[in-house]
Every structure is written in structure tokens, then in C-alpha cells.
């Protein structure tokens, strides 16, 4: 007697294939930002904040710059273009000193504090100054510790690492 046929599983089968990736500059993804500002001023400001930066080209209408290894393209599109916090840039840091540095630098010249480590700089761009430990603590395997860290974060504007650690201890 023949063995019964196995039913096909409805689960998706995952096949691991090695991907051969070769970066091609014409196919890379770069943020393209439409400001209502002089792009030369924008590029100079960001280059002053981020230590590993380079202005490739900049004039009042358009520019290209690199901040901590990420290439940005920017254009002065006028007042019809406004940023929202639906798109922001996260700065991943290790120490409170780094949190304080980026927080203060990006708020200078008219930026605005928000909540949970978010801020808006003088040009309207939204940033998240995020210590790595914050992400570790709010996704802690112990749900009680994760909740305590989350509740502590929700009370903060600028993230305070010591307060986060204290909340989960």
C-alpha cells in the first residue's frame, strides 16, 4: 500500500539566496529635501553640526552634501514646501554628551523642542536624537521594563539616559 500524499502547506516557503550586491551610484537612494531656505545656508549649518560632513556643492537654490556618511540633495522650493514629522532623520548616539551636543546644536538659531527626543531645526527639518540604549530599553524582553522605559521616555523632550536607566532598575 502506498503512503498517503502529504498536503501542500499554505505557509510561504522562504528560500535563502545569497545576494550579490554591487553599489551603483546611479541607482542609490538619497534624500531629496525641498526647503524654504537658502540652500547654501542650510548646507553650512548642517556641516557645522555634523563633524563628518562635506559640502559637495551649494548655492542659494540647490545643493548636495554628506552628513555622517549620508548623502543629501536639497533644493529651495519656496514656501509651499513644509516638512512634517512624518519624515524625520534619526541620529543614533551612544552617550548623554552626544545627545546634549546634537540637541543643542540643532535647536540653535530658532529650533523647537518636541517630545520623546524629537526636535525641529531652524529650517523646519525634524530630527530624532536617539541614544541606542533607548531603543534597547523600550523593546526589552521583560515587558514590565519595556513599559517603564516607554513611560519615562513619554515624559521627556530631550532624552535623559540616566532617567531611563533608573526607570527600569
N, C-alpha and C positions, 0 to 999 in steps of 0.2 A: 504494500500500500504506500502511495506517495505521501510525503509530508505536506501538510496544508501550506498554501502560499501565504506569505506574510503580507499584511495590508500595508500599503504605502503610507508613510507618516505624512501628516499635513503640516508638520513643522518645516520651517525653512532650513535648508541644508547650507551650512557655511563652509565655503571652500577657502582654505588659506593658500593664497598665491603670493609669491614674492613679487613686490612691485619694483620695477626698475625706474626710479625717478631721476630725471635729469632736469635741473632748473633751466628754464628758458626765459630770458628777460622779457621777451615779447609776450609771454603768457603768465607772468607773475601777477599777483593781486596786490595793488597798492591803494590805500585810502585816498580818495579824491575829495577834498573838502572845499565847499563853497562858503567863503567868509563874506561878511560885510565889513571889510577892513583892508588896509594897505598890506598886501602880502609880504612885502619886504619887512615891515614891522613885525608881522606875525612870525616869520621865519627867524628873525633876530631874537625875538622874545623866547621862542621855544629853544633855540640854540643856546641861549644863556641859561636856561633851566636844566636842560639835559646835557650832562657832561660829555657823553659820547654822541656828539651830533656833528652834522656837516650841512652847510647850505650849498646845494648844488647850483641852483640858480634862483634868483628872486628879484622881482621888480614890483612896483605897486599893484600890478594886475595879476601876476601869476608867479608861481614858484615851485621848487622841488627841493625837499630837504630830507635828511635822515636823522631820526631821533632814536638813540639806543638801538641801532640796527634796523629800525623800521622805516621804510621809505614812505614819504607822504607827498602828494601833489596837491596844490592849493590854487584857488582862483578867487578873485574878488568879484563876486556875483551880485553885490549890491544888497539893499535892504529886504528884498523878497526872500532871501535865504537865511533861515534861522536854525540853529541846532536845537535838538531836544535831547533829553537824557535817555531816549530810546536807543541812541547810539552814543557810546562813550568809549574812552580809552582807559584801560586798567593798567596801572603802574604797580607791578609786583615788587615788593620790598621785603627786606629781612628785619630791619631794626626800627625802633622808635625814632632814632635820629633821622633815618631816611624818610619815614612818614612825615615828620616835622618839616624836613627840608622841602619835599615836594609840595606839601600842603601850603606852606608859607610862600614859596616861590610862585606857585600857580595862582594863589589868591592875590598876589601883589598887583597893584595898579587897577584895582576895581573888581576883582573876582568875588564870587559869592559862595559861602558855605552852604552845603546841603546836609543830608543825613547819611549815616552809615558809611562814611568815608568818601562820599561824593562831593564834588565841587564844580563850579562853573568858572572858567577863567575870564579874563577881561575881554576876550574875543567871542565869548559865548559857548566855547567848546566845553563839553562835560568830561570830567576825569574821575576815576576811582583810585584813590591812593590806598592800596590794599596790602597789608602785611601778610605774608604767606601763612603765618600761624592763624590768622582769622579764618581762612578757608579750611584749615585743618580742624579748628575747634568747632565751627558751625556744622561740619559734616562728621563729627566724632562718632565712633562706633557705639558709644554709650549715648542713647537718645536724651538722657537727662542732662548730660554735659553739653551736648549739642544745643539743646533748648536754652540752657543757661547762657551759653556763649551768644546765641542769637538774640536773646532778650537784652543782654548787655550791649551788643552792637546797636540794637534799635534805639537805644538811649543816647548814642554818640553822634556827633558830627564828625570830627576828626577821630580816627580810630586810636584808642589807647591800649597798647599791648598789655601793660601791667593790669589794667582793669579787666581785660578779657581773661587773662590767666587766673586772676583772683575769682572771677565768676565761676570757673569750672573746678576750682580746687576744693 
